[in-house]
């Protein structure tokens, strides 16, 4: 069994270092991945803490030099989790089509757009749909017992 401290030899690029992106970054690092995280605002990298040993890249993920600095050309996976659906979709398409990354996961907040891009073969995560489902199910299961 591989010790996480030895690394897995896998490289991930995470776009966005907000609450979601930083948590994904730290979870992947804890699992032994080499991780590079991109964000337009350098102060967001503070979320990673002093124990983060990966790469931080300040810049826009739609810029080729920024992606190259993050190691997209050797990435095994890309996670796109900025606060903008348009940016996320375009970043994911660049990772898939230009760089041939097989594992690209993108957060899309708009349920209709998430469904559309999922139908087109993109791996989407829609927290809005998840919240709607959980909240509705919780109410319905509670009222069914009353």
RODO-2510 file (C-alpha; in nm, 4 decimals, decimal comma):
residues 146
     n   res          X          Y          Z
     1     x     0,0000     0,0000     0,0000
     2     x     0,1234     0,3462    -0,0931
     3     x     0,1821     0,5894     0,1913
     4     x     0,0229     0,9286     0,1131
     5     x     0,3456     1,1008     0,2216
     6     x     0,5241     0,9308    -0,0691
     7     x     0,2807     1,0748    -0,3226
     8     x     0,0772     0,8897    -0,5785
     9     x     0,2576     1,0305    -0,8766
    10     x    -0,0705     1,1905    -0,9802
    11     x    -0,1068     1,5599    -1,0502
    12     x    -0,4276     1,7607    -1,0136
    13     x    -0,5032     2,1189    -1,1055
    14     x    -0,7749     2,2887    -0,9020
    15     x    -0,9216     2,6097    -1,0408
    16     x    -1,0595     2,8316    -0,7659
    17     x    -0,9368     2,8485    -0,4077
    18     x    -1,2569     2,9437    -0,2293
    19     x    -1,4262     2,7221     0,0289
    20     x    -1,4833     2,4370    -0,2146
    21     x    -1,1620     2,4579    -0,4158
    22     x    -0,9387     2,4872    -0,1100
    23     x    -1,1092     2,1910     0,0607
    24     x    -1,0743     1,9759    -0,2516
    25     x    -0,7096     2,0815    -0,2819
    26     x    -0,6312     1,9803     0,0757
    27     x    -0,8219     1,6519     0,0452
    28     x    -0,6334     1,5555    -0,2710
    29     x    -0,3018     1,6496    -0,1118
    30     x    -0,3866     1,4377     0,1946
    31     x    -0,4522     1,1465    -0,0420
    32     x    -0,1029     1,1848    -0,1847
    33     x    -0,1738     1,3842    -0,4988
    34     x     0,0543     1,6622    -0,6192
    35     x    -0,1787     1,9611    -0,6457
    36     x    -0,1588     2,3002    -0,8098
    37     x    -0,4314     2,5515    -0,7351
    38     x    -0,5146     2,8573    -0,9441
    39     x    -0,6945     3,1679    -0,8253
    40     x    -0,7056     3,5307    -0,9351
    41     x    -0,6641     3,6506    -0,5776
    42     x    -0,3465     3,5491    -0,3942
    43     x    -0,5058     3,6037    -0,0508
    44     x    -0,7307     3,3011    -0,1083
    45     x    -0,4267     3,0746    -0,0802
    46     x    -0,4276     3,1444     0,2954
    47     x    -0,7162     2,8952     0,3147
    48     x    -0,4663     2,6184     0,2389
    49     x    -0,2650     2,6741     0,5560
    50     x     0,1061     2,6391     0,6167
    51     x     0,1047     2,2634     0,5588
    52     x     0,0182     2,2946     0,1909
    53     x     0,3133     2,1750    -0,0138
    54     x     0,1680     2,2133    -0,3621
    55     x     0,1828     2,4904    -0,6158
    56     x    -0,0191     2,8108    -0,5960
    57     x    -0,0639     3,0125    -0,9132
    58     x    -0,2103     3,3613    -0,9072
    59     x    -0,3820     3,4265    -1,2366
    60     x    -0,6835     3,3611    -1,4546
    61     x    -0,7373     2,9992    -1,5499
    62     x    -0,8412     3,0928    -1,9027
    63     x    -0,4865     3,2181    -1,9686
    64     x    -0,2592     2,9543    -2,1192
    65     x     0,0547     3,0632    -1,9275
    66     x    -0,1364     3,0291    -1,5988
    67     x    -0,2518     2,6773    -1,6880
    68     x     0,0978     2,5768    -1,7977
    69     x     0,2501     2,7132    -1,4750
    70     x     0,0018     2,4960    -1,2828
    71     x     0,1166     2,1906    -1,4784
    72     x    -0,1963     2,1253    -1,6798
    73     x     0,0125     1,9542    -1,9466
    74     x     0,0899     1,6738    -1,6995
    75     x    -0,2372     1,6748    -1,5037
    76     x    -0,4278     1,3548    -1,4392
    77     x    -0,7313     1,5483    -1,3170
    78     x    -0,8733     1,8998    -1,3183
    79     x    -1,1335     2,0316    -1,0749
    80     x    -1,3000     2,3598    -1,1705
    81     x    -1,4768     2,5362    -0,8844
    82     x    -1,4790     2,9122    -0,9273
    83     x    -1,7866     3,1175    -0,8446
    84     x    -1,8749     3,1676    -1,2122
    85     x    -2,0506     2,9083    -1,4258
    86     x    -1,9258     3,0571    -1,7539
    87     x    -1,5637     3,0520    -1,6416
    88     x    -1,6039     2,7007    -1,5048
    89     x    -1,7552     2,5644    -1,8254
    90     x    -1,4917     2,7202    -2,0499
    91     x    -1,2055     2,6059    -1,8211
    92     x    -1,3432     2,2533    -1,8196
    93     x    -1,3736     2,2502    -2,1987
    94     x    -1,0149     2,3749    -2,2359
    95     x    -0,8879     2,1021    -2,0019
    96     x    -1,0827     1,8325    -2,1894
    97     x    -1,0353     1,9409    -2,5476
    98     x    -0,7029     2,1251    -2,5631
    99     x    -0,5130     1,9224    -2,3031
   100     x    -0,6950     1,5889    -2,3280
   101     x    -0,7494     1,5535    -1,9534
   102     x    -0,9727     1,2508    -1,8961
   103     x    -1,0920     1,3441    -1,5480
   104     x    -1,2356     1,6951    -1,5489
   105     x    -1,4963     1,7750    -1,2851
   106     x    -1,6762     2,1073    -1,2963
   107     x    -1,9053     2,2809    -1,0498
   108     x    -2,2023     2,4443    -1,2200
   109     x    -2,4505     2,6314    -1,0025
   110     x    -2,7323     2,6562    -1,2598
   111     x    -2,9214     2,3230    -1,2626
   112     x    -3,0354     2,3550    -1,6254
   113     x    -2,6829     2,4244    -1,7488
   114     x    -2,5386     2,1479    -1,5320
   115     x    -2,7838     1,8998    -1,6832
   116     x    -2,7085     2,0177    -2,0368
   117     x    -2,3317     1,9867    -1,9987
   118     x    -2,3681     1,6511    -1,8234
   119     x    -2,5653     1,5276    -2,1256
   120     x    -2,2765     1,6487    -2,3434
   121     x    -2,0389     1,4262    -2,1470
   122     x    -1,8974     1,6682    -1,8923
   123     x    -1,8633     1,5552    -1,5306
   124     x    -2,0707     1,8145    -1,3502
   125     x    -2,1498     1,8776    -0,9869
   126     x    -2,4463     2,1042    -0,9158
   127     x    -2,4708     2,2024    -0,5484
   128     x    -2,7966     2,3845    -0,6226
   129     x    -2,9653     2,0637    -0,7378
   130     x    -2,8195     1,8734    -0,4438
   131     x    -2,9556     2,1316    -0,1991
   132     x    -3,2994     2,1301    -0,3628
   133     x    -3,3141     1,7496    -0,3463
   134     x    -3,1966     1,7259     0,0142
   135     x    -3,4175     2,0065     0,1421
   136     x    -3,7282     1,8795    -0,0386
   137     x    -3,6681     1,5181     0,0640
   138     x    -3,6118     1,6237     0,4252
   139     x    -3,9415     1,8099     0,4392
   140     x    -4,1358     1,5344     0,2637
   141     x    -3,9912     1,2554     0,4764
   142     x    -4,0587     1,4537     0,7949
   143     x    -4,4162     1,5390     0,7028
   144     x    -4,4847     1,1809     0,5941
   145     x    -4,4259     1,0719     0,9557
   146     x    -4,6468     1,3417     1,1106
***
